[in-house]
């Protein structure tokens, strides 16, 4: 790559953005050309500035990082996206990687590793840090749920009974029972309570 690596930093925490921008602008060969405070801004600024690399947080308002990643990747396939997150489960990271991100690093990583990751993805290579690899191995992502299964999981998490869910969704109670069993199996839950705990812990729902 000729010239500096042009970087867009997307993070909803201003103090984090300031720190990242200050750090990256001191590194030879790197230049921050934009900042975004949410996913919508990230997509709009990426479209306008066409950065080489987007350093993308996962948990942001208005549009989360994996959704913004998918949109930027579809719009600018040559732009590389590096996930930088404190997100404690594998699901958002897995979705972002499946949506077009080519790297992922935890925010606890040291400066050297972050810079290495940026340079690697900018060169077209994939970079998954060791702690992200461990997380993906130890906490496998949940298989994608259908819209109906997500409705069931949302209802379970709200504490609704099968009868409540049947009335809410306009379906038979025995159908609800089968759907609850399917959801529990799919997310690896032994029962409704565990399903609700998993849904909250892995941020499967926008509550």
C-alpha positions in Angstrom: 0.0 0.0 0.0 1.3 3.4 -1.0 1.2 6.3 1.4 -0.4 6.3 4.8 -3.2 4.0 5.9 -6.3 6.1 6.2 -8.4 5.2 9.2 -11.9 5.8 10.4 -12.5 5.3 14.1 -16.1 4.4 15.1 -16.8 4.2 18.9 -19.7 5.8 20.9 -17.5 6.6 23.8 -15.8 10.0 23.2 -12.9 9.4 25.5 -12.1 6.1 23.7 -12.2 7.9 20.3 -10.0 10.7 21.6 -7.5 8.1 22.9 -7.5 6.1 19.7 -7.2 9.1 17.4 -4.3 10.5 19.5 -2.5 7.2 19.5 -2.9 6.3 15.9 -1.9 9.8 14.6 1.4 9.4 16.3 2.3 6.2 14.5 4.3 6.4 11.2 2.2 5.4 8.2 -1.2 5.8 9.9 -3.6 8.7 9.6 -7.1 9.1 11.2 -9.3 10.8 8.6 -12.7 10.5 10.4 -14.5 9.7 13.7 -18.0 8.3 14.2 -20.0 8.0 17.4 -22.5 5.4 16.2 -23.1 3.0 13.4 -25.1 5.4 11.2 -22.3 7.9 11.3 -19.8 5.2 10.6 -21.6 4.2 7.4 -22.1 7.8 6.3 -18.5 8.9 6.9 -17.1 5.8 5.4 -19.1 6.4 2.2 -17.8 10.0 2.1 -14.2 9.4 3.0 -13.6 5.9 1.7 -11.0 4.9 4.4 -8.5 2.1 4.0 -9.5 0.7 7.5 -12.4 1.2 9.8 -11.7 0.5 13.5 -15.2 -0.5 14.6 -16.7 -0.9 18.1 -19.5 -3.4 18.3 -21.9 -1.9 20.9 -23.1 1.5 19.6 -26.4 3.3 19.5 -28.7 3.7 16.5 -26.9 1.0 14.5 -24.6 -1.6 16.1 -21.1 -2.5 14.8 -21.9 -5.7 13.0 -24.8 -4.1 11.1 -22.6 -1.1 10.2 -19.9 -3.6 9.2 -22.2 -5.4 6.8 -23.3 -2.1 5.2 -19.8 -0.7 4.8 -18.5 -4.0 3.4 -21.3 -4.1 0.8 -20.8 -0.5 -0.2 -16.9 -0.4 0.0 -15.5 -3.9 -0.4 -12.0 -2.6 -0.6 -12.3 -1.0 2.9 -11.0 -3.3 5.6 -12.9 -3.4 8.9 -11.2 -4.2 12.2 -13.5 -4.9 15.2 -12.2 -3.4 18.5 -14.4 -4.3 21.4 -14.8 -5.1 25.1 -17.9 -7.1 24.1 -17.8 -10.1 26.4 -19.5 -12.7 24.2 -18.6 -14.3 20.8 -21.9 -13.6 19.0 -21.4 -10.0 18.0 -17.9 -10.7 17.0 -18.9 -13.7 14.9 -21.7 -11.8 13.2 -19.2 -9.0 12.3 -16.7 -11.4 10.9 -19.4 -13.1 8.9 -20.6 -9.6 7.7 -17.2 -8.7 6.2 -14.8 -7.7 9.0 -11.3 -9.0 8.4 -10.0 -8.6 12.0 -10.9 -8.5 15.6 -9.0 -7.3 18.7 -10.1 -6.7 22.3 -9.8 -3.1 23.7 -7.6 -4.6 26.4 -4.9 -5.2 23.7 -1.7 -3.2 23.9 -0.9 -0.5 21.5 1.6 -2.6 19.5 -0.9 -5.3 18.9 -3.6 -2.8 17.7 -1.2 -1.2 15.3 -0.1 -4.6 14.0 -3.7 -5.6 13.5 -4.5 -2.4 11.5 -1.5 -2.9 9.2 -2.3 -6.6 8.7 -5.9 -5.9 7.7 -4.9 -2.9 5.6 -2.6 -5.3 3.6 -5.6 -7.6 2.9 -4.7 -10.2 5.5 -7.0 -11.5 8.3 -6.1 -10.7 11.9 -7.8 -12.4 14.8 -6.1 -11.8 18.1 -5.4 -14.8 20.4 -7.9 -13.7 23.1 -10.6 -13.4 20.4 -9.7 -16.9 19.2 -10.0 -18.2 22.7 -13.4 -16.5 23.2 -14.8 -18.0 20.0 -13.6 -21.4 21.1 -14.8 -21.2 24.7 -18.1 -19.4 24.0 -19.3 -20.6 20.6 -21.7 -18.2 18.9 -25.4 -19.1 19.0 -26.9 -20.3 15.6 -29.0 -17.7 13.9 -32.6 -17.7 15.1 -35.6 -17.2 12.9 -37.9 -14.2 13.4 -40.5 -16.4 15.1 -37.8 -18.0 17.3 -36.6 -14.5 18.3 -40.2 -13.6 19.3 -40.4 -16.7 21.4 -37.0 -16.0 23.1 -38.1 -12.4 23.7 -41.3 -13.6 25.3 -39.5 -16.1 27.5 -37.1 -13.4 28.7 -40.1 -11.3 29.6 -41.3 -14.1 31.8 -44.4 -14.9 29.7 -46.1 -18.3 30.0 -46.9 -20.5 27.1 -50.5 -19.4 27.3 -49.4 -15.8 27.3 -47.2 -16.3 24.3 -49.9 -18.2 22.4 -52.3 -15.3 23.0 -49.7 -12.7 22.1 -48.7 -14.4 18.8 -52.1 -15.8 17.9 -50.9 -19.4 17.7 -51.8 -22.6 19.5 -50.4 -23.3 22.9 -49.0 -26.7 21.8 -47.2 -24.8 19.0 -45.6 -22.5 21.5 -44.4 -25.5 23.6 -42.7 -26.9 20.5 -41.2 -23.6 19.6 -39.9 -23.0 23.2 -38.2 -26.5 23.1 -36.6 -25.7 19.7 -35.3 -22.4 20.9 -33.9 -24.0 24.1 -32.1 -26.7 22.1 -30.8 -24.2 19.5 -29.2 -21.9 22.1 -28.0 -24.8 24.4 -30.4 -24.0 27.3 -31.8 -26.8 29.5 -34.9 -24.8 30.4 -36.7 -21.5 30.0 -34.8 -19.8 32.8 -31.5 -20.8 31.4 -32.7 -19.6 27.9 -33.5 -16.2 29.4 -30.1 -16.0 31.1 -28.3 -16.9 27.9 -30.3 -14.4 25.9 -29.3 -11.6 28.3 -25.7 -12.7 28.8 -25.0 -13.0 25.1 -27.0 -9.8 24.2 -29.2 -11.7 21.8 -32.1 -9.3 22.3 -32.5 -5.6 22.2 -34.2 -5.2 25.5 
